[in-house]
Amino acid sequence: MGSSIGGEIGIVPDIEVKSSIQGIREGRDKVLEAAIDYINKKVATSGTSK
C-alpha cells in the first residue's frame, strides 16, 4: 500500500510508461529507458552537459 501524501494514497506519475511482454522477454526496462530519455532531454534543453 502506498504512503499518504496530501491525503491521497500513492503518487501519480508525471509520465505513464507501460511495460510490454516483448520488452520483458528482451530484458528491457521501459520505465528506466523513459527516465533516461527524460533526463537526456532536460540536459539537452538546459545547455548543460557533463
C-alpha positions as CSV (number, residue, x, y, z in Angstrom):
1,M,0.0,0.0,0.0
2,G,1.3,3.5,-0.9
3,S,2.1,6.3,1.5
4,S,-0.4,9.0,2.2
5,I,0.8,12.3,0.6
6,G,-1.6,15.2,0.6
7,G,-4.5,13.0,1.6
8,E,-4.0,10.7,-1.4
9,I,-2.7,7.1,-1.4
10,G,0.4,6.7,-3.6
11,I,1.9,9.0,-6.2
12,V,0.5,9.8,-9.6
13,P,3.3,9.6,-12.2
14,D,4.1,12.6,-14.5
15,I,4.9,10.2,-17.4
16,E,3.0,7.0,-17.8
17,V,5.1,4.1,-19.1
18,K,3.6,0.7,-19.8
19,S,5.7,-2.5,-20.0
20,S,5.1,-5.0,-22.7
21,I,5.5,-8.8,-22.7
22,Q,8.0,-8.5,-25.6
23,G,10.1,-5.8,-23.8
24,I,10.2,-8.0,-20.7
25,R,11.3,-11.0,-22.8
26,E,14.1,-8.9,-24.3
27,G,15.2,-7.8,-20.8
28,R,14.3,-4.2,-21.4
29,D,13.2,-1.9,-18.6
30,K,10.8,0.6,-20.2
31,V,10.5,2.7,-17.1
32,L,14.3,3.1,-16.8
33,E,14.5,3.9,-20.5
34,A,11.8,6.5,-20.2
35,A,13.6,8.1,-17.2
36,I,16.9,8.2,-19.1
37,D,15.2,9.8,-22.2
38,Y,13.5,12.4,-20.0
39,I,16.8,13.3,-18.2
40,N,18.7,13.4,-21.6
41,K,16.1,15.8,-23.0
42,K,16.2,18.0,-19.9
43,V,20.0,18.2,-20.1
44,A,19.9,18.9,-23.9
45,T,17.4,21.8,-23.4
46,S,19.3,23.3,-20.4
47,G,22.5,23.6,-22.4
48,T,24.4,21.7,-19.6
49,S,26.3,18.6,-20.4
50,K,28.6,16.5,-18.3
